[in-house]
Amino acid sequence: MPFAQADGARLFWRCDGRDDRPALLLANAIGCDHALWDPVVPALARRFRVIRYDMRGHGASDAPQSEYSMERLAKDALAVADAAGAKRFHFAGISLGGMVGMWLGANAPDRLERLILSNTSSYFGPEAWAGRMKLVREGGMAAVVDMVMGRFFSPAFMERENERYLTIRRGFLSTDPGGYTGCGAAIRDMDQRSSLAKIKAPTLVVVGKRDLATTPETGQAIANAVPGAQLVELPCAHLPPPECPDAYVDAICSFLLPAGSDSEKARYDSGLARRKEVLGAKYVESRLANRHPFTDEFQALITRYAWGEMWTRPVFDDRTRRLLVLAMLASLKSWEEFELHAHAGLARELSETDLKEMLMLVAIYAGVPVANTAFAQARRLIG
């Protein structure tokens, strides 16, 4: 496992995505390890080199039994970026991670491309955190878990008790109490209100409509203080990745897209690269070699909007999008396109089981005759 060294502590980190993509460093909320980001990493890794780490006192990182400062936690983040070879990076932090992001924005501007501050605050005051730290010191993580979960998540989300909620709860209970109170001291002693105006990196502030820990008004105050900052409100409480992953990915990717990406040429270039990725470079090159003046504009239109717009949207992964496309093509009896996507999907992200289960649903919702033909088409591809 990769570890970075900082002030005598080992910090666990991991990287997802291609090395040639822009670096995106993610920082967790207090009481969470890097698994907080699991619901959104697959979508983010298609566009970025995603670097996650466990803050000191959390997860697989060391937990020095002392009080930490916000400066120390921010320098830990820089140590991780250095270990990952990211001289400059986008940064997204939630809660405590957002506080680290504010420090970086004000004190390490040369390292940041763009900054995302999610569900966070620039100041709390000592009283609330001093009381929580006392409870943890006396009773461990179990003494505060129910209170914290009630602030992490909306009641409706908690009632589902799905695996994302249970993962965060289990991770919280396994956090080292000394590491938790060490980070709690950094929050207790923090006051970054006067430094927000120093942040020059383009900044997005994310708030949760149902967030009781850092209310939308708290986020609005940060956005007002950071020059040029944008604000977006999501339908969640304190932790967007587990509660509203699709909306969070959409907000992140919309903000981090490179300038000029909406130009016609940029959309065409992006679409052509995506088309080759989805259908195979050999097939696409053969189509381009057989181009005809009569259809050139139509093919360019498809490349810009089907591939450069729809197939590059951030929310659906390729498996989900491919299954939806195949179901629609079967329902429309577009057998040439169905065969093209089924063949490409089986060569990439789809299993035979995926294809079969999708066609079983097609039989119910689009009709048995359609599914019968689609099964026959698929059967020839499977062999």
N, C-alpha and C positions, 0 to 999 in steps of 0.2 A: 504494500500500500504506500502511496506517496505521502510524505510528511514535509512540512516546512518548519524551520526552526525560528523561533522569535523569543528573545528575552528568556532563554532557558526552557521554553515550552515547545513540545512537538504539536503541530497543528495538522490534523488530517485534512486532505483535500482530494478532489477527484475532478476529472474533466470529461465532458461528453461533447461529441460533435467533431467536425473536421478541423484540422489545424489551420487551414487557410481561410477560415471564417473569422469575422470580428469577435474579439473576446468579450464575454459578458460574465462578470463576477457577481455572484449571488451571496447575500449575507442573511442569516436567519434571525428570527425572533428569539428572545430569551426563553429558555426551556425547550427549544427545538433544535434538532440536529439537521444535517443536510437533507434528510428525507422529507422535510417540509416541502421541498420543491419537486418531489417525484411526479405529482400530477401534471406539471407543466414542462418538465425537461424534454420529453420526446418532441413536443412541438417547437420549443425554443432551439433545440439542437439541430433542427433542419436549417436554421438561419445563422446560428451563432456557435462559437466555441464556448460552451457553457462550463464555467469553473465554479464549483461549490466547495464549501469547507465547513468544518465544525469549529465554532468559536472556542477559545480556551474555556475550559469548564464544561464542555458539552461533547456528547457523542464520543468519537474515538480520539479526540484531542486531549492533551493533558489538562488537568484541573488543579493548578496551584492553589493551595489553601490560603488565599489572601484576598484583599480587596483590589479590584482592577480599576483602571481609569478609562475614559472614552478614548483618550489619546493612545493608550496601550492597545485597546481593541482595534483601533483604526490602523495602527502600525502592524498589527497581526494580519489584517486584510492585505496590506501592501506586501508583507512577507510571502503570503500565499500567491499573490499576483507575480511576484518575482520568481518564486519556485516554478510557476507555470509558464514563465517566459512571456508574460503579458506586460510590456512596457506601458502601453495605454490600453484602456478597457472601458466598456460601458459598465455601470454598476447599478444593481437593484438590491435594495435592502428593505426588509420588513421589520417594523417595530424597532427593536434594538439595532437590527441591521440598517434601518433607515437613519438612526442616530449616528452610526458609524459613517454612513454615506454623507451626512451633513459635515462631519469633521473632515472627511476627505475633500469634499467640495470646497471648503474654506481654506484648507491647509495643504492640499496636494493637488492643485488644479492641473499641473502638468501631466498627471497620470490619467485623468478622466476624459472620456469622449462625451458621454451623456450620463445623466444621473436620474435614477428613479427612486423616490422616497415614498414608501408604501406604509400606510397605517402607522404613523409614527408621530413623535412630538419632539420639540426642541427643548422642552423644560417640563418637569413634573413637580419639583420641590421635594424636600427630604422626607416629609412625614409619611406619605403613603408607602414608599419603598422601605423605609426603616421598619415599619410595622410588618410588612410582608417578609422581610429578611429575618426578623425575629421569629416569626412563625415557622419558617423553614429550618432555622437553626435548632429550634426546640422540638419540632415534630417531623422533620424531613419533608420530602416533596408531597407526600400524601396529605399533609396538613393544609395544603393550598390547592390541590389539584382540581377539586370541584369548582372552587371560585374562579380559578384561571380558565378552565374549560368554558365556563359561562361567559367569560370575556373574550376568549378566542373565537367562539362560534355563536351563531344565532340559535335560538331554541329549536327552530324547525330542523336545522341541520343536525343538531345533536340527537334529536329524537330518532333520526334514521339509523344511528349507530353503524354507519357504513365503515368500510375498511380504512378510508382516509381519516375519519375521526378517531377510530381506534388506534391507528398508527401514531397519531400525534399524542394522544393520551398516554399510550404505553411509553413512548419516547420521553415524555415529560416526567413520568414517574421514575424512569431510569437515569435521569440527570443527576449528576453528582451535586449534593446540596451545597458543598463548599464552592463549586464552580458556579452554581446558580446565584448564590449570595455575592460572590465575587463580581459577577456581571451586574447584579442588582445594585452594588455600590457605585458602579460607573453611571447607572441611570440616576441613582439618588443624588449624586454630586454634579450632574450635568446641568449646564445652562448654556445653550447654543443660540439663544435668541439674537444676540448682538452680532453673531458671525454669519447669519443667513445672508445678509446683503453682500458678503464677500464671494458667494458662490457664483462663478461665471459659466460653468458648464450648463448647456441646455438641460432643464430640469422638468421632470414630470412628478407631480404629487398625486398619489393614489389614496383615496379615502373609501371606507366602507360605510354604506348607508346605515347599517345596523351595528356599527362599531361603538362599543361602550368604553373601550380602553383608550382609544385615541379618536375622538369624535370627528365628524366631518368639519366642524367648526375649527378644530385644532389643525387639521390639514389645510383648511382655507387660510389660516393665519400664516402657515409656512409658505404657501403659494404666494401670498401677498408680499412676503418679506424677501423672497428669492427673486432677483431681477428676471423678468420674462418667463417665470415658471408657468406651466400649464397645470390644470387640475382636472381629474376625472373621478367620478363617483361610481362605485361598483355595488352590486346587490349582495353584500356579504357583511360579516362582522369583521374581526380583526385579522384573520389569516386568509387572504384571497386564494392562494394556490389550491388548498383542499376544498374550499367551499364554492368557489366560482372559477375554476381553472380556465375555462374557455374565454370568459370575459377578461380575465387577467392577461392571458396570452395575447388576445386581440389588442388590449391597451398597450402592452409592452412593445409588440411588434409595430404597431401603428406609430409609436413615438420614435422607435429606434431605426426605422427605415432610412436608408441614406438619402440625402438631399438629391432631388431630381429624379427619383425613382418612378415618378408618375409621368415622365415624358414618354412620348410615343416610341422613340428609339429605345429608351431604357426598358420599357415594357416589352417591346419585341425581343430584345436581347435576353431579358430574363425569361420570357416565354419560350424562346427557342431552347435555352439551356434546360428548362423544366420539361419541355416536350421530349428531349433526348433522354432525360433521366427517367421519365415515366414510361415511354414507349420503346426506348432503346435507341442508341445513337445510330446503329446500322440502318434501322428501319427509316428513321427521320432523314438521314443523309440520302437514302435511296429515293425518298419522296422529293427532296430538294433537287436531286439530279434530274428528275422527270418533270420539273416545273414547266408551266406553259403560260405565256402572257395573258391568256384568257382567264386563268384562275389565280394569277399571282396576287392580286389584291385580296381575293377571298382567303387565300392561305395566310396572307399577312394578318388579316383581320382575326382569323382563328388563333394564330400564334400570339397576337397581342392580348386578346381578351379571354379565350378559353384557357390558354396556358400561362400567359403573363399576368392574368388577373385571377381567374377562378382557381387554377391549380397551384397558385402561390399564396393563397390566403392561409393564415396561420392556424386556424382552429382545428380543422379536421386533419388527422394523420392520413398518410397515403392509403393505408388499408381501408379505413372508413370511407374515404372519398371514392376509392376504386369500387367498393361494393355498392355504393349508392349509384354510381355511373352505370355499372353493369345491370343493376335492377331496373333502372330507367330505360336502358337500351333494350333489354329483353321485353319490357312492357310495351315499348314502341315498335318491337319487331325489327329493330335495326341490326340485322344479323352480321353484316360486315364489320361494323364498329364493335359489336359485342365480341366477336371473335378476336379482333385486334386487342381489346382491353383484357379479355380473359387470358389470352396468350401472354401478354406483357405482365399481367398481374401474377400469374402462376410462376413466371420466371423471377419475380421480385418479392412482393410482400404478401401474396395470398397463398394459402394452403388449399388442397383439394377440399378439405372440410369447410373452409370459409365459403368456397364456391357453392358447395352442396347446400349449406344452410341458407345462404342467400336465395338460392333457387327454390327452396322449400317455401320461403316466405312469398316469393313471386307467384308460386302456384296458388296460394291462398288469396292474395290481394290483386293479382293481375290475370289469373285464370290458369287452369291446368293445361290447355292446349299450348299456351305461350311457354309455360315451364317445360312442357314435354319437348318442344323444339330446342329450347335453351339447354336442357340436359343433354340432348343429342349433340349439339354443337360443342359443349364442354367435354363430353365423353371422347370426342375425336381428338381434342387437344391433350387430354390426359393419357390416352393411349391404352 
